[in-house]
Amino acid sequence: MLIPYLQVDGLTKSFGDLVLFSGISFGVAQGQRVGLIARNGAGKSTLLDVLAGIEGHDEGSIVYKNDLRVGYLRQRPVYPEGLTVLEACFHETNDTLQLIREYEQCLETPGTPGLDVLLDRMEHADAWNYEQRAKQILSSLHITDYNQKVETLSGGQLKRVALANVLIGNPDMLILDEPTNHLDLPLIEWLEDYLTRSTATLLMVTHDRYFLDNVCNEIIEIDDHTVYSYKGNYSYYLEKREERIEARNTEIVRANNLYRTELEWMRRMPQARGHKARYREEAFYELEKVAKQRVANDRVQLNVKSSYIGSKIFEADELSLRFGDRCILDKFSYIFSRYEKLGIVGDNGTGKSSFLKLLMGQIAPDSGRLDIGETVRFGYYSQEGLKFDEQMKVIDVAREIAEVIPMAGGKQLTASQFLQHFLFPPEKQHSYVYKLSGGECRRLYLCTVLMRNPNFLILDEPTNDLDILTLQVLEEYLRDFAGCVIVVSHDRYFMDKIVDHLLVFNGQGDIRDFPGNYTQYRTWKELDDERKAEEKNAKPQKPTEQTKSYKSVDNKPKKKTFKERQEFAAVEQAIADLEAEKVAIEEALCTGTLAADELTAKSIRLSALNEELDEKTMRWLELSEIPD
């Protein structure tokens, strides 16, 4: 029997006349890993804010299990200025931090009332190692300057600090809003592995479909103010959702056919209406509700006509670019081919976005030549996005670019029709930009890029903040796009669908060309790393003076050297001494007779002892594996 962790019943949230969700109900039980999917603007982030108690709601109830520890990662975390990275990890309260604060307050209170209970709780919660755990997770997320001020962090760094903040507390339930945004590919894979091994229950919003597939075991979809639940991963969800939509569309078509017959019956002999069967009248009105529903069509048509592109695209000849000590390009040369679809991958800070800005002429190289063909018309979707006038209406943003957009096959669409293909219905088109969600703004930005009929698309992180439906349509469009494409993305699924080959930015100007998609590259890299490790282990080591006499020709296992035997005995004695000191300190802390300064000193020493014991024990295990 699964223990219910969260139960949501009849939840409704609106902003003015905009209803985000109405009367939705769902539950999350212990051990479930739930992915939440909905279109941009459907209120996913707002729903998570409501569940976390940051936003209020209009109707319904939210019930958590008693004493449940919940960690929440917001889509755009905010910290007060002046905090260091490490202080930010102690800023938001969780149960462990609250316990540490209670302990510190107890030490400052005369007589230290309740100290023995607090010591037991500190030990049970492993609170002594909280700071060490914080540093370990920050380091895993490539945050190593613990004293850096939060206001100097980039958006991606701040998101990683907030993610560390959530994970450090080791909560029973994690609520994560776009956890993979701004993470590079190795970090996404690290987080995927971390969550897969974790015992925490999970409720998550993400557009990363591989992440959903590998981490989640249930999908909840909010569609047309209704909640649908699928007991499986993302691949299972796609299959069952298609079945649901087909069944619904069939029902609507059948209802429309029957509706015409029933409507004719209702209109006949109005004077005899009172004598008609009441049940048939009631059934007619229920039928009318179904018949007037719109047939679901999730396929956004993006058959935008692209302008002619010649055989010469661009040629890079010995390009070099540096920012201080950081090398982006080092005599980089490349000839881009017609209709090429190139993906760029690499860790954050290796220069991917700088390379795109150089192509767009926004920055100049230190040396070398870049020759761009005369027929090339760039469409640039930048990571920073487009700054819209928030007081403009959506339709006016589109009309500023073009009143009429030429489509493939000689067809034309008005700006309004074009927006409808991008899931902006007429009522949304006449809404102001400031009312759009972050994802809707990104979708509008994508729309404005494609409306200009480019023949060379440069897309820098196009998957951030776009819903999965828009990503699917964009993938289909890019596969059929009669032009050139360069994509920088941390979305592995998206890259696998689009690109023919990769440029791998390894940092400091080291750029390699790989002939395949990201999954193929990752598989090759793992095999290559294994091969290098095997070669390193197999390579004969140059014997030192101490080990020359132990060189073996009969494949007998290496034995302990004299120094290793001495070290092994010393480590054993050190472990025994440290264990004895630890027991003595724990007994002293439990007496309740120590002064406040003695308590503090012994508590600090206890934490250091645990670290020393771990280190000594690890070395003892290493030495114990070597035969005497």
Long-range contacts (C-beta under 8 A, 24 or more apart in sequence): 2-29, 2-30, 2-31, 2-32, 3-29, 3-30, 3-65, 4-28, 4-29, 4-30, 4-65, 5-29, 5-30, 5-32, 5-64, 5-65, 5-68, 5-172, 5-173, 5-201, 6-51, 6-62, 6-63, 6-64, 6-65, 6-68, 6-173, 6-203, 7-61, 7-62, 7-63, 8-51, 8-60, 8-61, 8-62, 8-63, 9-60, 9-61, 9-63, 10-59, 10-60, 10-61, 11-47, 11-50, 11-57, 11-59, 11-60, 11-61, 11-62, 12-57, 12-58, 12-59, 12-60, 13-43, 13-46, 13-47, 13-50, 13-55, 13-57, 13-58, 14-58, 18-435, 19-225, 20-46, 20-47, 21-47, 21-222, 21-225, 22-225, 23-59, 23-60, 23-225, 24-60, 24-222, 24-225, 24-226, 24-227, 25-60, 25-227, 26-220, 26-227, 26-229, 28-173, 28-201, 28-203, 29-201, 30-172, 30-201, 31-199, 31-201, 32-201, 32-202, 32-217, 32-218, 33-195, 33-201, 33-202, 33-204, 33-215, 33-216, 33-217, 33-218, 34-202, 34-203, 34-204, 34-216, 34-218, 34-219, 34-220, 35-204, 35-205, 35-206, 35-212, 35-215, 35-216, 35-218, 35-219, 35-220, 35-234, 35-237, 36-203, 36-204, 36-205, 36-220, 36-221, 36-222, 37-205, 37-219, 37-220, 37-221, 37-222, 37-237, 37-467, 37-468, 38-221, 38-222, 38-223, 38-467, 39-223, 39-423, 39-467, 39-469, 40-423, 40-437, 40-438, 40-439, 40-440, 40-442, 40-443, 40-465, 40-466, 40-467, 40-470, 41-428, 41-436, 41-437, 41-439, 41-440, 42-222, 42-223, 43-222, 44-177, 44-205, 44-222, 45-74, 45-75, 45-177, 45-205, 45-437, 45-438, 47-222, 48-72, 48-74, 48-175, 48-177, 48-203, 48-205, 49-74, 51-175, 51-203, 52-175, 68-172, 68-173, 69-94, 69-95, 69-169, 69-170, 69-171, 69-172, 69-173, 70-171, 70-172, 70-173, 70-174, 70-175, 71-166, 71-167, 71-169, 71-171, 71-173, 71-174, 71-175, 71-200, 72-166, 72-174, 72-175, 72-176, 72-177, 73-162, 73-163, 73-166, 73-174, 73-175, 73-176, 73-177, 73-179, 74-162, 74-177, 75-177, 75-178, 75-181, 75-205, 75-438, 76-155, 77-158, 77-159, 77-161, 77-162, 79-150, 79-158, 79-161, 79-162, 80-150, 81-149, 81-150, 81-151, 82-149, 82-150, 82-151, 83-149, 83-150, 84-146, 84-147, 84-148, 84-149, 84-150, 85-138, 85-143, 85-145, 85-146, 85-147, 85-148, 85-150, 85-153, 85-161, 86-131, 86-134, 86-135, 86-138, 86-146, 86-147, 88-150, 88-161, 88-162, 88-165, 89-134, 89-138, 89-161, 89-164, 89-165, 89-168, 90-134, 91-165, 92-165, 94-168, 94-169, 94-171, 95-125, 95-169, 95-171, 96-125, 96-127, 96-130, 96-168, 96-169, 96-170, 97-130, 97-169, 99-125, 99-127, 100-127, 100-130, 103-127, 107-596, 107-599, 107-600, 108-596, 112-592, 112-596, 112-599, 115-589, 115-592, 115-599, 116-590, 116-592, 119-589, 119-590, 128-603, 128-606, 128-607, 128-610, 129-607, 129-610, 130-168, 132-607, 132-611, 133-168, 134-164, 134-168, 137-164, 137-167, 137-168, 138-164, 140-190, 140-194, 141-187, 141-190, 142-187, 142-347, 142-348, 155-182, 156-182, 156-183, 156-348, 159-183, 160-187, 163-191, 167-194, 170-200, 171-200, 172-200, 172-201, 173-200, 173-201, 173-202, 173-203, 174-198, 174-200, 174-201, 174-202, 174-203, 174-204, 175-203, 175-204, 176-202, 176-203, 176-204, 176-205, 176-206, 177-204, 177-205, 178-205, 178-206, 178-207, 178-464, 178-465, 179-204, 179-206, 180-206, 180-208, 180-211, 180-490, 181-464, 181-465, 182-348, 182-464, 183-490, 184-346, 184-347, 184-348, 184-490, 185-345, 185-347, 185-490, 185-492, 185-518, 186-347, 188-490, 188-492, 207-463, 207-465, 207-466, 207-467, 207-468, 207-471, 207-491, 208-463, 208-491, 208-492, 208-493, 209-234, 209-468, 209-471, 209-491, 209-493, 210-492, 210-493, 245-296, 245-298, 248-293, 248-296, 249-295, 249-296, 251-290, 252-290, 252-291, 252-293, 252-295, 253-295, 255-287, 255-290, 255-291, 256-291, 258-287, 258-291, 259-287, 259-288, 259-291, 262-287, 298-469, 299-473, 300-421, 300-422, 300-423, 300-469, 300-470, 300-473, 301-421, 302-421, 302-450, 302-473, 302-474, 302-476, 302-477, 303-407, 303-408, 303-409, 303-477, 303-480, 304-405, 304-406, 304-407, 304-408, 304-450, 304-451, 304-453, 304-477, 305-406, 305-407, 305-408, 305-453, 306-453, 306-454, 306-455, 306-481, 306-482, 306-483, 307-375, 307-377, 307-453, 307-454, 307-455, 308-375, 308-455, 309-338, 309-373, 309-375, 309-376, 309-377, 309-455, 309-456, 309-482, 309-483, 309-484, 310-338, 310-373, 310-374, 310-375, 310-376, 311-338, 311-373, 312-373, 312-374, 312-375, 313-337, 313-338, 313-340, 313-372, 313-373, 313-376, 313-456, 313-484, 314-359, 314-370, 314-371, 314-372, 314-373, 314-376, 315-369, 315-370, 315-371, 316-368, 316-369, 316-370, 317-368, 317-369, 317-370, 317-371, 318-367, 318-368, 318-369, 319-358, 319-365, 319-367, 319-368, 319-369, 319-370, 320-365, 320-366, 320-367, 320-368, 320-509, 321-351, 321-354, 321-355, 321-358, 321-363, 321-365, 321-366, 322-366, 323-354, 326-351, 326-508, 327-508, 327-509, 328-354, 328-355, 328-509, 329-355, 329-358, 329-365, 329-368, 329-509, 329-511, 330-508, 330-509, 330-510, 331-368, 332-368, 332-509, 332-511, 336-484, 337-484, 338-484, 339-482, 339-483, 339-484, 340-484, 340-485, 340-500, 341-478, 341-484, 341-485, 341-487, 341-498, 341-499, 341-500, 342-485, 342-486, 342-487, 342-499, 342-500, 342-501, 342-502, 342-503, 343-486, 343-487, 343-488, 343-489, 343-495, 343-498, 343-499, 343-501, 343-502, 343-503, 343-517, 343-518, 344-486, 344-487, 344-488, 344-502, 344-503, 344-505, 345-488, 345-495, 345-502, 345-503, 345-504, 345-505, 345-518, 345-521, 346-504, 346-505, 346-506, 346-507, 347-505, 347-507, 349-507, 350-505, 350-506, 350-507, 351-505, 351-507, 352-460, 352-488, 352-505, 353-383, 353-460, 353-488, 355-505, 356-380, 356-382, 356-458, 356-460, 356-486, 356-488, 359-458, 359-486, 360-458, 375-455, 376-455, 376-456, 376-484, 377-452, 377-453, 377-454, 377-455, 377-456, 378-454, 378-456, 378-457, 378-458, 379-449, 379-450, 379-452, 379-454, 379-456, 379-457, 379-458, 380-449, 380-458, 380-460, 381-445, 381-446, 381-449, 381-457, 381-458, 381-459, 381-460, 381-462, 382-460, 383-460, 383-461, 383-464, 383-488, 385-441, 385-442, 385-445, 386-445, 386-448, 388-433, 388-441, 388-444, 388-445, 389-433, 390-432, 390-433, 390-434, 391-432, 391-433, 391-434, 392-432, 392-433, 393-429, 393-430, 393-431, 393-432, 393-433, 394-419, 394-424, 394-428, 394-429, 394-430, 394-431, 394-432, 394-433, 394-436, 394-444, 395-419, 395-429, 395-430, 397-433, 397-444, 397-448, 398-429, 398-447, 398-448, 398-451, 401-448, 401-451, 401-452, 402-451, 402-452, 405-451, 405-453, 406-453, 415-451, 418-447, 418-451, 419-447, 422-446, 422-447, 422-470, 423-469, 423-470, 438-465, 439-465, 439-466, 439-467, 441-465, 442-466, 443-467, 443-470, 446-470, 446-474, 450-477, 454-483, 455-482, 455-483, 455-484, 456-483, 456-484, 456-485, 456-486, 457-481, 457-483, 457-484, 457-485, 457-486, 458-486, 459-485, 459-486, 459-487, 459-488, 459-489, 460-488, 461-488, 461-489, 461-490, 462-487, 462-489, 462-494, 463-489, 463-490, 463-491, 463-494, 492-518, 492-519, 492-522, 557-627, 558-626, 558-627, 559-626, 559-627, 559-628, 560-623, 560-626, 560-627, 560-628, 564-623, 564-626, 565-628, 567-619, 567-623, 568-620, 568-623, 568-624, 571-616, 571-619, 571-620, 571-623, 572-620, 574-616, 575-613, 575-616, 575-617, 575-620, 578-609, 578-612, 578-613, 578-616, 579-613, 581-609, 582-606, 582-609, 582-610, 582-613, 585-609
